[in-house]
Amino acid sequence: MNIDPIDNPTNYRLGVFYYNKSDIRTVVPKRSRFFGYTLNFAIWKSYVFIFAIIASMVITYIVSNR
């Protein structure tokens, strides 16, 4: 039987951050599928995604406080 990499506890850092270099997906379902999705922090695209969200929040804050 082949285990899904998401269900393997060794693919998590600090128990919550999914980190699997062999998994090419950037967005993966959480261990409890009912709670949505998470990012694969072994993929560089995850960090670009987080940076884009933070940058948009900062830009929105700067523009709204002019």
JOCORRA-V251401 format. One record per pair of residues at least 24 apart in sequence whose C-alpha atoms are under 10 Angstrom apart, sorted by the first residue. I is the first residue (numbers start at 0). J is the second residue. Records with the same first field share a line. If there is no record, write none. Layout:
I=J  J
This chain:
3=30
4=30
5=29  30  31  32  39
6=30  31
10=39  41
11=39  40
12=40
16=40  41
17=41
18=42
